[in-house]
């Protein structure tokens, strides 16, 4: 009796793994397919939908990316956001993946930083937008979530140094920029940069990452009472 139960349980587990592995293989062969499916709650596919790998910056946002959704704050964890206030949030990004109008005129002021600089409920609500409104100067926002000082400098050299701006403001956040620098040095040595270094993983490693992320997402929905 027990042996038959274990055999059926093993067959069920094997069938489940083969099914998920087949779906993952299809998505890897056709990477644009997940973008058209509601999979952004799964962390692996959310990263692939928003970002591209970069040999210097670790990652960069896709050109002309658009986002519209809700902001629930960064103090709500995996199982605690069911009743979190949801504030409408929209963002648009330029041809280089930064939060500016595409092909905008040359700025007077360039701002460099992380998510605290990038963030705003709309473009006028960002630090760059507020500065422009207060001063009448043209501003360019080169903030990027999860970036640290090494990426600030690299982004400036690659995208902004030749724009002709008279002023560049580097916004350093002591809360995580030192940790970001350590992560970046680890990445330069061949390690991971937080959770972004998926492109250096082999197929099986990426599948296991996706499987874990999918189970976490299912657990979140279950605990929130949505499934």
C-alpha positions in Angstrom: 0.0 0.0 0.0 2.7 2.5 1.0 4.9 1.4 -1.9 2.1 2.0 -4.4 1.4 5.4 -2.8 5.1 6.4 -3.1 5.2 5.2 -6.7 2.2 7.4 -7.6 3.7 10.3 -5.6 7.0 9.9 -7.5 5.2 9.7 -10.8 3.2 12.8 -10.0 6.4 14.7 -9.0 8.2 13.5 -12.1 5.3 14.5 -14.4 5.1 17.9 -12.7 8.9 18.5 -13.2 8.8 17.4 -16.8 5.8 19.7 -17.5 7.4 22.7 -15.9 10.7 21.9 -17.6 9.0 21.7 -21.0 7.2 25.0 -20.5 10.5 26.7 -19.4 12.3 25.3 -22.5 9.6 26.7 -24.8 9.9 30.1 -23.1 13.7 30.0 -23.4 13.5 29.2 -27.1 11.0 31.9 -27.7 12.0 34.7 -25.2 9.4 37.2 -26.5 6.5 34.8 -25.6 6.5 35.4 -21.8 6.1 39.1 -22.4 2.6 38.5 -23.8 1.6 36.4 -20.8 0.7 37.4 -17.2 4.0 36.1 -15.8 5.5 39.3 -14.4 4.6 38.2 -10.9 7.3 35.5 -11.3 10.6 37.3 -10.6 12.6 35.6 -13.3 10.2 36.7 -16.0 9.8 40.2 -14.5 13.5 40.7 -14.9 13.6 39.4 -18.5 10.6 41.6 -19.4 12.2 44.8 -18.1 16.0 44.4 -18.5 18.8 43.5 -20.8 22.2 42.1 -19.7 25.1 44.6 -20.0 28.8 43.8 -19.9 29.6 46.9 -17.8 26.5 47.9 -16.0 25.4 44.3 -15.1 21.9 45.1 -16.6 20.1 48.0 -18.3 16.4 48.6 -18.8 15.0 47.9 -22.3 14.8 50.9 -24.6 11.5 52.8 -24.6 10.1 50.7 -21.9 6.7 51.6 -20.5 5.3 50.7 -17.1 1.8 51.3 -15.6 0.7 49.7 -12.4 0.5 50.3 -8.7 3.1 51.2 -6.1 2.7 49.5 -2.7 5.8 50.7 -0.9 9.1 48.9 -0.2 8.2 47.9 3.4 5.7 45.3 2.4 7.1 41.8 2.2 6.1 38.7 0.3 3.1 37.8 2.5 2.1 41.2 3.9 0.9 43.3 1.0 -2.7 42.0 0.7 -4.1 45.2 2.3 -1.3 47.6 1.3 -2.5 50.9 -0.2 -2.0 50.7 -4.0 -1.1 54.0 -5.5 -1.4 54.4 -9.4 2.1 54.5 -10.8 3.3 55.1 -14.4 6.7 55.5 -15.9 8.2 55.9 -19.4 11.8 55.5 -20.4 14.0 56.8 -23.2 16.0 55.0 -25.9 18.7 54.2 -23.4 16.3 52.9 -20.7 16.4 56.0 -18.4 13.4 57.9 -17.2 13.5 60.7 -19.8 11.5 61.7 -22.8 12.9 59.9 -25.9 15.3 62.0 -27.9 15.0 64.9 -25.5 16.9 68.1 -26.1 20.3 68.6 -24.5 19.9 69.1 -20.7 21.3 71.8 -18.5 21.6 69.5 -15.5 22.3 65.7 -15.4 21.3 63.7 -12.3 22.9 60.4 -11.5 21.7 57.9 -8.8 19.6 54.9 -8.0 15.9 54.2 -7.5 15.4 57.2 -5.2 16.3 59.4 -8.1 14.5 57.4 -10.7 11.3 57.1 -8.7 8.2 59.4 -9.0 4.5 58.7 -9.4 4.9 60.3 -12.8 7.7 62.1 -14.7 6.9 65.4 -13.0 7.1 63.8 -9.6 10.8 62.7 -10.0 13.6 64.7 -8.5 14.6 65.7 -12.0 11.0 66.8 -12.8 10.7 68.8 -9.6 14.0 70.5 -10.2 13.0 71.4 -13.7 9.7 72.9 -12.5 11.4 74.9 -9.8 14.3 76.3 -11.8 13.2 76.3 -15.4 16.3 74.3 -16.3 16.2 71.2 -18.6 17.1 68.2 -16.6 18.1 64.6 -17.5 17.4 61.7 -15.1 20.0 59.0 -15.2 18.9 57.3 -12.0 18.4 53.5 -12.2 17.0 51.2 -9.6 19.5 48.8 -8.1 22.5 50.8 -9.5 25.4 51.8 -7.3 28.3 54.3 -7.6 30.2 52.2 -10.2 27.2 52.1 -12.5 26.5 55.9 -11.9 30.0 56.7 -13.3 29.7 54.2 -16.2 26.3 55.4 -17.2 27.5 59.0 -17.2 30.5 58.2 -19.4 28.4 56.1 -21.8 25.2 58.2 -22.1 25.6 61.6 -20.6 29.1 63.0 -20.8 28.7 64.3 -24.4 25.3 65.9 -23.9 26.8 69.4 -23.1 25.3 69.8 -19.7 27.0 72.4 -17.5 26.2 70.6 -14.2 26.1 66.9 -13.1 24.7 66.0 -9.7 25.6 62.6 -8.3 23.1 61.5 -5.7 24.7 59.1 -3.2 22.5 57.1 -0.9 24.4 55.9 2.2 21.6 53.3 2.9 22.8 50.9 0.2 25.4 52.4 -2.1 28.3 50.9 -0.2 26.6 47.5 -0.4 25.9 48.0 -4.1 29.6 48.7 -4.6 30.5 45.4 -2.9 28.0 43.6 -5.0 29.4 45.2 -8.1 33.0 44.1 -7.2 31.7 40.6 -6.6 30.1 40.6 -10.0 33.4 41.8 -11.6 35.1 38.7 -10.0 32.5 36.4 -11.6 29.9 36.3 -8.9 26.3 37.5 -8.7 25.0 41.0 -8.5 22.1 40.6 -6.1 19.4 38.7 -8.1 20.2 40.1 -11.6 23.0 37.8 -12.7 20.8 35.3 -14.5 22.7 35.4 -17.9 25.7 33.7 -16.4 23.7 30.7 -15.3 23.4 27.6 -17.3 20.1 26.2 -18.5 19.5 23.9 -15.5 20.4 26.7 -13.1 18.0 29.1 -14.8 15.3 26.5 -14.7 15.8 25.9 -10.9 15.7 29.7 -10.3 12.5 30.0 -12.3 11.0 27.0 -10.5 11.8 28.5 -7.1 10.4 32.0 -8.2 7.2 30.3 -9.5 6.7 28.5 -6.2 7.2 31.7 -4.2 4.7 33.5 -6.4 2.1 30.7 -6.0 2.7 30.8 -2.2 2.1 34.5 -2.2 -1.2 34.2 -4.1 -2.3 31.4 -1.8 -1.5 33.3 1.4 -3.2 36.4 0.0 -6.3 34.3 -0.6 -6.2 34.7 -4.4 -5.9 31.0 -5.2 
